[in-house]
Amino acid sequence: MRYAPAILVGRLTRFAARLRKPGGGSAIPGLVVNRIAPGYLKRTLSGFPQGLVVVTGSAGKSTTTKMLVAILRAHGASVFTNPSTANISQGLTSALLERADWRGRVPGDIAVLEMDEGHGALVMQGVDARIVTLTNVMVDQIDRFHDPQMVVGMLARIAGRAREAVVVNADDANVERIAARVPDGIEVKRFGVSQAVLDGAPRGLGYTDTAEDRLASDSDRHGIVVEAVDGRSAVLRDGDASVDVQLPARGIHYGVDAAAAYATAKAALGERFDQDVAARALSEIPAVFGRGERVTVRGQEVDFVLIQNTASYQLNVDGIAPGTEQILFAIGSDVRDPSYFWPADASSLGRVAIVSGSKAHEAALMLAYDGVAIDRVETDLPTAIDDFLAAPAPASGVKTIVFSADSMRRTRAHLGLTEAE
């Protein structure tokens, strides 16, 4: 009852925001409720019968979370989760409001939440999690996180709220240092890649500090291992068992996300965990909102590839199928300084049909230095999208749009893809 007035105000705010901007304004109700009922978020997150699982880190949060939720639901669990755009405090509250009854109670046995690494450290103050999963530490958003060690400190504070287990990326030396400080009584579970997979990564895994040792079944550092990745197929090793899975998109990083989700689900489910059920669930999920997502627009298939930092740019460009001949590359206002992307090598693209977005000229210069041929620079993104889609179908592959987050949102809005992430 204590939160009923706040719930009512939040829902009215949500209704008004959607009238004004269909498909948008999703964080505003949460912002309002957090102001008038500041205890609601923490109290609700602490109220799920089977506890809270948090997924956080520089990259891979959204895909890992979606994979984890799919595995848990395939095992019969009732799961509350948040959209990947709702990973800060007001977004989390808005996501809870979507499912809450008039008293503020949210249905579900277990909550699985993706959390922004910066906001998560604040949200988790006073909130306990059963399990915290740490994906990696990358050079990310340097205007916001000036140094990777700043991110390490935030992730350590989130991990400190785990009461049962911390699931860590054993290939990330910074994450392993956090694991080394986990108190007695809290289990450490690991996931990572084999030496063969690492050797097959053209430019490494993208972490700011990659661990020297790989996971091995005959040592104390054992866990879920990505044994092989071939396009969208991957093999995970779970002890003596090999688990074949299909990934939502091409790339070693999606194999790592699958291993993270598998390891976390195994920690959460315990004896109820079934390898075959997990493999089927992983193999059936679609790509996550822009991250290797394939959509049908105007009668043709288009791949969406989201780049968010230098490492994700490199990994996703490397993951684009060889021979893809029609590419639209769009960098928007969210990339304040495009030189941030210069350390990556996009030469594998070969040719780009159109470069667009508010940073189109800077992006075109960057691509040109990588030896990428550019047919046209068009700063007006809607015009670029329309012309790109109007062009004849490619002889091989599918049309592919590579974009930053701002350009992704503008592209989806222009195409009428207004569903929530």
Number of C-alpha atoms within 10 A of each C-alpha: 10 10 16 15 15 25 27 16 15 24 19 12 20 23 15 14 18 13 12 11 10 14 16 16 19 24 21 18 27 28 19 21 26 19 12 15 15 13 12 20 23 17 14 16 24 16 17 18 11 17 19 26 26 27 29 27 23 25 24 22 27 25 25 27 30 25 29 29 25 23 28 25 14 16 17 10 16 16 19 19 21 23 18 22 18 24 25 21 22 23 23 25 28 28 22 25 24 16 14 15 13 16 14 22 19 19 17 17 15 23 26 23 27 29 28 24 27 21 15 22 20 16 19 22 13 10 17 22 23 20 28 28 30 31 27 29 27 25 19 21 18 13 10 9 14 12 14 19 15 13 23 21 16 19 28 20 18 30 29 22 21 25 18 16 23 28 27 26 27 30 26 24 19 25 25 19 13 19 24 9 11 17 12 7 9 16 17 22 23 25 30 28 29 20 16 12 19 19 11 13 16 10 14 15 23 22 20 17 16 18 15 9 13 16 21 17 14 8 8 8 15 18 26 29 30 29 21 21 25 14 16 17 19 24 21 26 20 20 13 7 10 14 17 19 22 23 26 24 24 22 24 29 23 27 32 26 27 34 30 34 31 26 23 31 24 21 20 22 15 10 8 11 17 15 17 12 14 25 19 17 21 26 19 14 16 17 20 21 21 22 21 25 17 21 16 9 12 11 8 11 16 21 21 24 26 24 23 19 22 21 24 23 23 21 26 23 21 21 20 21 17 12 14 19 19 24 23 24 24 31 28 23 14 15 20 13 12 17 12 15 20 14 12 18 20 23 16 17 22 17 21 22 17 24 29 27 26 19 19 22 16 17 22 23 13 20 23 15 13 17 16 18 16 19 10 14 20 18 19 13 23 17 12 23 19 13 12 19 18 10 11 9 15 12 10 12 17 19 22 24 26 25 26 23 19 17 24 22 16 17 21 14 16 15 14 11 14 13 11 12 13
